[in-house]
Amino acid sequence: MDAEIIAVGSELLTPQRIDTNSLYLTEQLNALGVEVVAKAVLGDDRPRLAEAVRAAVARSDILILTGGLGPTEDDVTRDAVAAALERRQVFHPEILEAIERRFQRLGRRMADINRRQAFLIAGAAALPNHNGTAPGQWIEHSGRVIILLPGPPPELQPMFSEYCLPRLREALPAEVIRTRVLRVAGMPESDLDQRISPVYLEYRNPVTTILAAPGDIQIHLRARSSSEAEAERLLEELAGKIEALLGENIYSRDGAPLEAVVGELLRARAATLSVAESCTGGLLGERITSVPGSSDYFAGGFLAYTDRMKIELLGLDEQLLSEHTAVSEQVAAAMAERAQQRTGSTFALSTTGIAGPGGGTEAAPVGTVFIGVASPRGCRAHRYRFLGNRDRIRTLTAQNALDLLRRAIIGG
Amino acid sequence: MDAEIIAVGSELLTPQRIDTNSLYLTEQLNALGVEVVAKAVLGDDRPRLAEAVRAAVARSDILILTGGLGPTEDDVTRDAVAAALERRQVFHPEILEAIERRFQRLGRRMADINRRQAFLIAGAAALPNHNGTAPGQWIEHSGRVIILLPGPPPELQPMFSEYCLPRLREALPAEVIRTRVLRVAGMPESDLDQRISPVYLEYRNPVTTILAAPGDIQIHLRARSSSEAEAERLLEELAGKIEALLGENIYSRDGAPLEAVVGELLRARAATLSVAESCTGGLLGERITSVPGSSDYFAGGFLAYTDRMKIELLGLDEQLLSEHTAVSEQVAAAMAERAQQRTGSTFALSTTGIAGPGGGTEAAPVGTVFIGVASPRGCRAHRYRFLGNRDRIRTLTAQNALDLLRRAIIGG
């Protein structure tokens, strides 16, 4: 089965913005065995959008439109699809009530223009939106499926997975696709590929795709079969061979992010963690606490951004700082140790470095970072030199800090 | 004048890849006063691509196709455009010679299949490729311009700027496009639109687009004119009216993010900031320190995630916590006050709340958040009730905290 995706919004036709919802949707559709054969981006232009919808419905089984469901004049998706399918729109008081309740919960008054969002195309099923006001719509039309989804990813993604995936699965032929995601930290992509490509290239099913982000590599395995058991067996066979080659460089076998994996390791040992962040400025704490239930093991921490705060908040020795400078192995180690002591946590992580663009010196150029790890067995600091912009350097620092902690926990 | 862009290549229809050439081309076209009205991504599918070319040429002045000019079977752009325009293809020996010379310079033998790249659509002008083998093509057809460019950005960009821009400038009326971005915090989208739509809907030039993210609204204004001064005047006139209606809800007039705006306000006053984060767990510090040079004003802070850490790191009174609970106005205010005292900063922000999904109670359901702001004039805490998942609640908390600080600084 074929699908097309149309992203609606004039802002997506500027040099600053790009449609990324289609990447998420493509991944989800591919997992069902549906191929995406065309993508389009159109502005808030009713006649042009209606024409594109007519053309897409004439040639493809599934059409997904994203965006343009807001309450304002320039949100034209509902009108354009109704025109293309030659259907009227119907006011649904129960949708209006749900929108009104949402506003009430927020302690705000609903504006009149939000009434517009309570209209559905005749014959459409409403797809509830738990993270915004615009409901989605599911329409069946001459053997085709047309889906309208809101543009913001936090609204689109749960709506698609909760209300569209089950309906699509029902509508599709019985072939199963099973996927597995292995995640790897602490290893460059080219080394990894050199090590495992002789193995995975022997398989045409599962298909292997390698995705690299800063400090984080994902190995996606995708098996197709008429039976679930056979698809799982294929995955198991190839994953087993890859795991044998990569060992504990693999931190996750189910796609879970590093902060969740580290959290589970801590929880299983009834251990706790604190942080002392300089160059990451809160990123490490933010990632750790992004995991629900992290209060079970995250004690807290210090954002010791300046020398003075390293002394006052963490109690570092002034002489240590003047002797070694803030970006040094000694200071990183002392920061982790002090965070561990002051919070009474089992483990502690520290970061100190030059994230740039300014502040580099010959001895410590931009990208020089020290990460400290304090464990019950003592404290060690590690030196890194990261390349890239401020954002990439901070991301790599947080990722490597979490990976060092993971290795310290499983190594103990 | 209007343009459409079609990116060709099946790899651009996978979850891993995205067309970014269109961003470069849009920027270049906008600077010439050309609006991009539609973008599409299509696979290596001749009939589907030919159909899309026919439709685009029927409605838009300029059509640019990127990719699909390689030597292999699945490079279908030349054939599809020739079919759509009903023109034959003509072999050009001088192009073949140029390709052969390129292979010689690289010390390699040209493969036979590269001959394919020496064919031009009848009537097309060749656009030389200094960084690859595939020449581009410039075709004029019934008053339209059709441009074929190679996919790799290092080939596409110099070819476009060297050989297409001069030709386009000649073909176009002299028009410029100028844009301005106003950013607004602390106001729901629908309220904002109700207030300003009567004003901006009166203007067809500039065009207004409103983009909403959690706690952050962008108002994009786009003016066209034959002169730069007139375009700026048009922007100034509409922006002035919108500013009069929204007042200090507008935090940025040049698109700068809230953390950068707050940083500039602090820097201009030689003031400093500290944070005491509970439910945001580092997100607030992370955003503040994402701005280069933030060490000028960011003192540091405390990740006081548990009750114990609120007592030990911040020195909160145990009785205050047991009397009011951690998620209370009193505790938020005390956290901000203590962060201010302990770091000696001019301002301090605190967050405490239930980010979920667990931990909600009847008195404080998931999404209940208190934000404390300490300034030289004293300390206040504000209660919020945010809806959505953990990520959204934390994002909204950080955004509102920064906005409260901004208002406290300019209000002082």
Contacts between the chains, C-beta under 8 A, distances in Angstrom:
chain1	res1	chain2	res2	distance
A	9	B	209	8.0
A	10	B	207	7.7
A	10	B	209	5.1
A	11	B	209	5.4
A	11	B	211	5.3
A	11	B	220	6.4
A	12	B	39	7.9
A	13	B	26	6.8
A	13	B	35	7.8
A	13	B	36	4.9
A	13	B	37	6.9
A	13	B	38	7.6
A	13	B	39	6.6
A	14	B	26	6.6
A	14	B	30	7.7
A	14	B	179	7.8
A	14	B	220	7.4
A	15	B	23	5.1
A	15	B	24	7.6
A	15	B	26	4.5
A	15	B	27	3.7
A	15	B	30	6.6
A	16	B	23	7.8
A	18	B	18	6.4
A	18	B	20	7.0
A	18	B	23	6.4
A	20	B	18	7.0
A	23	B	15	5.1
A	23	B	16	7.7
A	23	B	18	6.4
A	24	B	15	7.5
A	26	B	13	6.8
A	26	B	14	6.6
A	26	B	15	4.5
A	27	B	15	3.7
A	30	B	14	7.7
A	30	B	15	6.5
A	35	B	13	7.9
A	36	B	13	5.0
A	37	B	13	6.9
A	37	B	42	7.8
A	37	B	43	6.0
A	37	B	45	7.1
A	37	B	48	7.1
A	38	B	13	7.6
A	38	B	40	6.6
A	38	B	41	6.9
A	38	B	42	5.4
A	38	B	43	7.5
A	38	B	48	6.9
A	38	B	52	7.8
A	39	B	12	7.9
A	39	B	13	6.7
A	39	B	40	6.7
A	39	B	41	4.2
A	40	B	38	6.6
A	40	B	39	6.7
A	40	B	40	4.5
A	40	B	41	7.5
A	41	B	38	6.9
A	41	B	39	4.2
A	41	B	40	7.5
A	42	B	37	7.7
A	42	B	38	5.4
A	43	B	37	6.0
A	43	B	38	7.5
A	44	B	209	7.5
A	45	B	37	7.0
A	48	B	37	6.9
A	48	B	38	6.9
A	48	B	59	7.8
A	52	B	38	7.7
A	55	B	55	7.1
A	59	B	48	7.8
A	70	B	189	7.2
A	70	B	212	7.4
A	71	B	189	7.6
A	71	B	190	5.4
A	71	B	193	7.1
A	72	B	189	7.8
A	72	B	190	8.0
A	72	B	193	4.9
A	72	B	197	7.0
A	72	B	210	6.3
A	73	B	197	6.7
A	73	B	201	6.7
A	74	B	209	6.6
A	74	B	210	7.3
A	102	B	387	6.8
A	105	B	385	6.8
A	105	B	387	6.2
A	106	B	188	8.0
A	106	B	385	6.4
A	106	B	386	7.9
A	106	B	387	6.2
A	107	B	385	6.2
A	108	B	188	6.1
A	108	B	191	7.8
A	110	B	190	7.3
A	111	B	188	7.9
A	111	B	190	3.8
A	111	B	191	6.0
A	111	B	193	7.4
A	111	B	194	4.9
A	112	B	194	7.3
A	113	B	190	6.0
A	113	B	193	6.5
A	113	B	194	6.3
A	114	B	190	5.5
A	130	B	388	7.8
A	131	B	387	7.4
A	131	B	388	4.8
A	131	B	389	6.7
A	131	B	392	6.4
A	152	B	212	7.8
A	152	B	213	7.1
A	154	B	214	7.5
A	154	B	388	6.7
A	154	B	389	6.8
A	154	B	391	6.9
A	154	B	392	5.5
A	158	B	389	7.6
A	209	B	16	6.6
A	211	B	16	6.0
A	275	B	282	7.8
A	275	B	303	6.8
A	277	B	282	7.2
A	277	B	285	7.3
A	280	B	286	7.3
A	280	B	289	7.8
A	281	B	282	8.0
A	281	B	285	4.9
A	281	B	286	5.6
A	281	B	288	6.8
A	281	B	289	2.8
A	281	B	290	7.5
A	281	B	294	7.5
A	281	B	298	7.3
A	282	B	275	7.8
A	282	B	277	7.2
A	282	B	282	3.4
A	282	B	283	6.5
A	282	B	284	6.5
A	282	B	285	2.7
A	282	B	286	3.8
A	282	B	287	7.8
A	282	B	288	7.6
A	282	B	289	6.6
A	282	B	301	7.5
A	282	B	303	7.4
A	283	B	282	6.5
A	283	B	286	4.4
A	284	B	282	6.5
A	285	B	277	7.3
A	285	B	281	4.9
A	285	B	282	2.7
A	285	B	285	7.4
A	285	B	286	7.9
A	285	B	303	4.5
A	285	B	305	7.9
A	286	B	280	7.3
A	286	B	281	5.6
A	286	B	282	3.8
A	286	B	283	4.4
A	286	B	285	7.9
A	286	B	286	4.9
A	287	B	282	7.7
A	288	B	281	6.8
A	288	B	282	7.6
A	289	B	279	8.0
A	289	B	280	7.8
A	289	B	281	2.7
A	289	B	282	6.6
A	289	B	303	7.8
A	289	B	305	6.5
A	290	B	281	7.4
A	290	B	390	7.2
A	290	B	391	6.9
A	290	B	394	7.5
A	292	B	356	7.1
A	292	B	357	5.5
A	292	B	358	6.4
A	292	B	390	5.9
A	293	B	358	6.5
A	294	B	281	7.5
A	294	B	305	7.7
A	295	B	305	5.8
A	295	B	306	6.2
A	295	B	359	8.0
A	298	B	281	7.3
A	298	B	303	8.0
A	298	B	305	5.2
A	298	B	306	7.8
A	299	B	305	6.8
A	299	B	306	6.2
A	299	B	308	7.6
A	299	B	309	5.8
A	300	B	302	7.0
A	300	B	303	4.5
A	300	B	304	5.2
A	300	B	305	4.5
A	300	B	306	6.3
A	300	B	309	3.7
A	300	B	313	6.1
A	301	B	282	7.5
A	301	B	302	7.6
A	301	B	303	4.0
A	302	B	300	7.0
A	302	B	301	7.6
A	302	B	302	6.5
A	302	B	303	7.2
A	302	B	313	7.5
A	303	B	275	6.8
A	303	B	282	7.4
A	303	B	285	4.5
A	303	B	289	7.9
A	303	B	298	8.0
A	303	B	300	4.5
A	303	B	301	4.0
A	303	B	302	7.2
A	303	B	303	7.1
A	304	B	300	5.2
A	305	B	285	7.9
A	305	B	289	6.5
A	305	B	294	7.8
A	305	B	295	5.9
A	305	B	298	5.3
A	305	B	299	6.8
A	305	B	300	4.5
A	306	B	295	6.2
A	306	B	298	7.9
A	306	B	299	6.2
A	306	B	300	6.3
A	308	B	299	7.6
A	309	B	299	5.9
A	309	B	300	3.7
A	309	B	343	6.4
A	312	B	342	7.3
A	312	B	343	7.2
A	313	B	300	6.1
A	313	B	302	7.5
A	313	B	342	7.2
A	313	B	343	7.4
A	342	B	312	7.3
A	342	B	313	7.3
A	343	B	309	6.4
A	343	B	312	7.2
A	343	B	313	7.4
A	356	B	292	7.2
A	357	B	292	5.5
A	358	B	292	6.5
A	358	B	293	6.6
A	359	B	295	8.0
A	390	B	290	7.3
A	390	B	292	5.9
A	391	B	290	6.9
A	394	B	290	7.5
